[in-house]
């Protein structure tokens, strides 16, 4: 592609509207090699151990990947969700991608009738866990367990409500985020509460009122508690989208605010690393319903924050340049990185021509004024 064609293409993409969505992605995971994968709704990005950003999985338009999980071997799991306007039905799928991103297997091919209880959340034994709830009628909320052989049972929950207890005696309202702890327990946000579900189905509330205002917080905006993660010591980190903050619930139950995000950013997901850092996935939001971003920041044990990556115009244009000539969902990292360089060149030409044009106009006006005085 010539420089002029590339410049025109980049200019056309700059005129496109920002991404519009009803729900930003919460998925961010890190494997044992320190490689970070995070979702931008349709695209899953990768930050390698050296800090380089690349495309891990390029999805299809309209097929959203909200959450991610990773196993001990570094395989990344995600679920595609899309709406078929022709049938009026939701299409769901579950996929697994190898650590290098080169091979993908559909555990559940795209379907309007997915197997009950099969999800991206799986324990070391291969059991999967799925939240089954009806947020419209609020009749039942339960966590299902599906064995590798396909047997489905209720791990905990039943009728809508809030109650601790074993199995069906427990009650949940509206479960949002979900994560595994080091002991194999499931941790979930249930509206403004943080709750732990042990492997045998015992439910215990660890903290309540997490969506309430703390001194120095701003008023809650759109959304509430989203993604969460548990570190090796049992402390839980929760992304509070509505108040632009990350909360820490210690093993002793103490709640502290450990990070804030400035406008337009808001935390959507978190992950913890072996060296004690907390990775924060953030989305940019402009009312009434336009999302941009995302951005990934790292919170160090000393409390300092560092931006690791931001997905903006340059990255999205390079991705669009790469996708048409590659197999669906598998653009080569080399070609993407080459396109990043081309886009940087085009943007430099674009803004350089703009500065030149402004200077030319100013010089012409100055010349005319001198001629009048003469």
Secondary structure, 3 states (H helix, E strand, C coil): CCHHHHHHHHHHHHCCCCEECCCCCCCEEECCCCCEEEEEECEEEEECCCCCEEEEEECCCCCEEEEEEECCCCCEEEEEEEEECCCCEEEEEEEEECCCCCCEEEEEEEECCCCCCCCCEECCCCCEEEEEECCCCCCEEEEEEECCCCCEEEEEEEEECCECEEHHHCEECCEEEEEECCCCCEEEEECCEEEEECCCCEEEEEECCCCCCCCCCCCCCCCCEEEEEECCCCCEEEEECCCCEEEEECCCCCEEEEEECCCCEEEEEEEECCCCCEEEEEEEEECCCEEEEEEEEEECCCCCEEEEEECCHHHHHHHHHHHCCCCCCCCCHHHHHHHHHHHHHHHHHHHHHHHHHHHHHHHHHHHHHHHHHC
